[in-house]
Amino acid sequence: MSCFSETPMQSLNNHSFFHTLEAPGASGLVVFTKPGCGACRHVKALLLALAPDIPAPLYELNVEESPGVAAELDVFHLPAMFLFRDGALWGELHAEARRESLLAAIEAAWRSV
């Protein structure tokens, strides 16, 4: 597997989120974060380290700058991860914030889509 993007993690906002991820054939893993969230920094660092092994582009959305998307997707806790495949929302991804757990959850979700 390899990351589809040349940039390890691209930023999205209220304006670019659905345009980017709901385009025909678009796929990606989005992590919802906010500044000052230690768990968010930890998961983001894990995802960046795993980027070469993740079969989709990685995106980040700062909920303080773009609360509209978080509200529309009912993001309740941070960090939150959502998988999009072929222009559609697959769902929220749940995994322990450990390298092996994250990669296993991503791979399992990707295969089930």
C-alpha positions in Angstrom: 0.0 0.0 0.0 1.0 3.6 -0.5 -0.4 6.9 0.3 -2.1 8.5 -2.7 -1.0 12.0 -1.8 2.4 13.6 -2.1 1.6 15.7 1.0 1.4 13.4 4.1 -1.7 15.2 5.5 -3.6 18.0 3.8 -5.8 20.4 5.7 -9.5 20.7 4.9 -12.1 23.3 6.0 -15.9 23.9 5.8 -15.5 24.9 2.1 -13.2 22.2 0.8 -14.3 19.2 2.9 -17.3 17.9 0.9 -15.9 19.2 -2.4 -12.8 17.2 -1.9 -14.2 14.0 -0.4 -17.6 13.6 -2.2 -16.1 14.1 -5.7 -16.6 11.0 -7.9 -13.9 8.5 -7.0 -12.5 10.5 -4.1 -11.2 8.7 -1.1 -9.5 9.7 2.1 -9.1 9.3 5.9 -10.0 12.5 7.8 -8.9 13.1 11.3 -10.8 15.8 13.2 -8.6 17.7 15.6 -8.2 21.0 17.5 -5.3 22.9 18.8 -4.4 22.0 22.4 -5.8 18.5 22.1 -3.0 16.1 23.2 -4.7 13.0 22.0 -5.2 14.7 18.6 -1.5 15.4 18.3 -0.7 11.8 19.3 -3.1 10.3 16.7 -2.0 12.8 14.0 1.7 11.8 14.6 0.8 8.1 14.4 -1.1 8.7 11.1 1.8 10.6 9.7 4.2 7.8 10.6 1.8 5.3 9.0 1.1 7.4 5.9 3.2 5.2 3.5 1.1 2.2 4.6 -2.4 3.8 4.4 -4.2 3.2 1.2 -5.8 6.6 0.9 -4.9 10.3 1.3 -4.8 11.7 4.8 -6.7 14.9 5.7 -7.0 16.9 8.8 -9.9 19.2 9.8 -9.5 21.7 12.7 -12.9 21.8 14.3 -12.3 25.2 15.9 -11.7 26.7 12.4 -14.4 24.6 10.7 -17.1 23.6 13.1 -19.8 23.2 10.4 -18.4 19.9 9.1 -18.0 18.5 12.6 -21.6 19.4 13.4 -22.9 17.9 10.2 -21.1 14.6 10.9 -22.0 14.6 14.6 -18.4 14.6 15.8 -18.8 14.0 19.5 -15.2 13.5 20.6 -11.7 14.3 19.4 -9.8 13.0 17.7 -12.3 11.5 15.4 -11.5 9.7 12.2 -13.8 9.3 9.2 -13.2 7.2 6.1 -14.5 8.2 2.7 -14.3 5.9 -0.3 -15.4 6.5 -3.9 -17.0 9.8 -3.1 -19.1 8.5 -0.2 -18.8 8.5 3.6 -18.0 4.9 4.8 -18.2 5.9 8.4 -16.3 6.7 11.6 -13.2 4.7 12.2 -12.6 3.5 15.8 -9.2 2.2 17.0 -6.9 2.5 20.0 -4.3 5.2 19.6 -1.5 2.7 19.0 0.3 2.1 15.8 -0.7 -1.5 15.3 -4.3 -0.9 16.3 -4.7 2.1 14.0 -3.2 0.3 11.0 -5.3 -2.8 11.5 -8.5 -0.8 11.8 -7.7 1.2 8.7 -6.8 -1.9 6.7 -9.9 -3.8 7.9 -12.2 -0.8 7.1 -10.6 -0.3 3.6 -11.1 -4.0 2.8 -14.8 -3.9 3.9 -15.7 -0.9 1.8 
